[in-house]
Amino acid sequence: MRKWLFILLYFASPLFPIIVTYQANPGRYASNDMLLSMVLGAVAFTWLSWQFIMSARPKMIEVVFGMDKIYRFHGMMAIIALIMVFVHQLIKENIFGENLMTTIGTISMITFIVISVISILLMVSSFVTRIEPFKTIRKIVESLKVFKYAHYRFLHNMTILALILMQIHVLLTSIVKANKLVFGAYMIYFLLGFGFYCYHKVVKPSILQEERYIVSDVIEETPTMWSIYMTPKNGKVMLYKPGQFGFFRVVKGQVAREEHPFSISSSPTNREFLSVTIKALGDYTKSINQIKPGDELTVEGPYGRFSYVNYRKEISRVFIVGGIGITPILSMLRYMKDVDPKQRVLLIWGMNQISEYIIADEMKEIINHMPNLKIIPVVASDPSYEGEKGYIDRFKLERLLNEGLLIDTTTGFYLCGPLILMNNSIKNLSDIGIEKNMIHYEKFSL
Ligand SMILES: Cc1cc2nc3c(=O)[nH]c(=O)nc-3n(C[C@H](O)[C@H](O)[C@H](O)COP(=O)(O)OP(=O)(O)OC[C@H]3O[C@@H](n4cnc5c(N)ncnc54)[C@H](O)[C@@H]3O)c2cc1C
């Protein structure tokens, strides 16, 4: 219900500025060009303002949709809004020629478009980055090793300047200058977008500073994987569900002050500390071994819907993970051990080397407490390993499912790990006949 309310609110929101603008001077919109330009401008303006609201990660929207869906929607809607802005500007320039109002509108539009194109091509993994020429552009830029994700992120934040320019453009239009209600309608949306942005970038970080965590331990799980344990300075560990993630930022220590998302691997039943397990992949994660006890972090969250507690009707669960994708599952297993030890669970855990079977001692303890838990490591490239070998393909998946657990319509499937494993597993599970609504996944990219 809440989901549909939000969707309705989002898509209906342009109606308010459209109606008040039209009613302020119906004669002005007798021509189709003027009417179309006004409608496109109002829709684009409200939807672009919404992008700033959604990017601020408001909890009430996140709990309904999940962060990954919000970010995907954000990317898609920004493109649609910018196409509308483009047509709106073309019509406006045709009617009014070049003046201060249209020039500012054009600068705002170009700023939005340039930043959006760079963000889509280089920041996110979307269908666009799988199209051949775009894929090549991304590869070339990445191979130059000049720009980091943090640079793109900084640039992306500059869209706030484009929003301010867009508002100035709106305020310069004669109908907004002449009518207080129209002025109010556009001002509300601008202030909402701008307000959420400021809250997210300025107010929230300073609140988080008050709720810092201090690193108590750093454990090298493998040469490329570390677990960081942290205790809250004020003694209160945040409330979260097993499987959720947070945005972590080291605010005191040697590591860059960048914010990165990581799944919380500890159990919510543990009220003393939080832990994360991180794999060295890029510039930032390769520096994780420089984190030392005593360093301080802020944690924003929790976020995410990838938690078995959200799907209570499921009787049994299958976790299919690869590599570092084990982290949200660790949290769920640790939690189940404490509160739900009779759960029927099959964990199919893909890894390159058996040495990536981390926290082996704790796993033994979890297995001892959970009589209905079965763990099958699937090791890709370790000739010395004598158990299940290779990759989790369709054939193997079907066999392991048959051997490992009684699968029925009440079995929930949880996927996390490399994109290729997730995409293949989603397809393979669908082919086997698993309903889409029983497959849940967490992508490690936003
Ligand atoms: C919901 C979620 C949970 C995650 N949980 C874990 C985990 O438990 N353990 C773990 O090791 N990794 C986890 N990751 C992945 C981790 O966030 C990235 O590996 C890390 O941010 C990469 O940063 P880098 O500079 O080392 O690598 P880069 O090579 O710079 O980046 C690799 C990719 O990571 C993403 N990325 C980079 N920086 C950021 C950032 N600041 N914010 C958002 N995305 C970024 C981008 O898609 C980028 O293309 C998770 C990611 C998400 C989205």
The ligand as an ORCA input file, in Angstrom:
! r2SCAN-3c Opt
* xyz 0 1
  C      24.956     -2.832     -0.558
  C      26.440     -3.086     -0.672
  C      27.074     -3.907      0.260
  C      28.444     -4.155      0.150
  N      29.038     -4.950      1.063
  C      30.352     -5.226      0.969
  C      31.012     -6.049      1.933
  O      30.413     -6.509      2.889
  N      32.344     -6.273      1.778
  C      33.056     -5.754      0.727
  O      34.264     -6.001      0.632
  N      32.457     -4.993     -0.214
  C      31.128     -4.693     -0.112
  N      30.536     -3.887     -1.045
  C      31.330     -3.388     -2.167
  C      32.181     -2.201     -1.743
  O      31.338     -1.107     -1.390
  C      33.081     -1.766     -2.906
  O      33.924     -2.858     -3.211
  C      33.958     -0.618     -2.557
  O      33.197      0.537     -2.303
  C      34.898     -0.393     -3.721
  O      35.696      0.743     -3.496
  P      37.195      0.810     -4.064
  O      37.636      2.225     -4.081
  O      38.056     -0.132     -3.318
  O      37.084      0.233     -5.516
  P      36.859      0.963     -6.904
  O      37.606      0.172     -7.912
  O      37.112      2.417     -6.796
  O      35.307      0.779     -7.113
  C      34.749     -0.427     -7.586
  C      33.246     -0.211     -7.688
  O      32.711     -0.081     -6.367
  C      31.694      0.928     -6.337
  N      32.126      1.999     -5.432
  C      33.360      2.514     -5.293
  N      33.383      3.462     -4.362
  C      32.125      3.578     -3.904
  C      31.487      4.404     -2.934
  N      32.185      5.306     -2.249
  N      30.162      4.263     -2.734
  C      29.452      3.371     -3.437
  N      29.986      2.548     -4.350
  C      31.316      2.641     -4.587
  C      31.530      1.427     -7.752
  O      30.495      0.662     -8.370
  C      32.834      1.101     -8.403
  O      32.715      0.905     -9.777
  C      29.182     -3.597     -0.927
  C      28.545     -2.749     -1.836
  C      27.191     -2.497     -1.707
  C      26.528     -1.599     -2.697
*
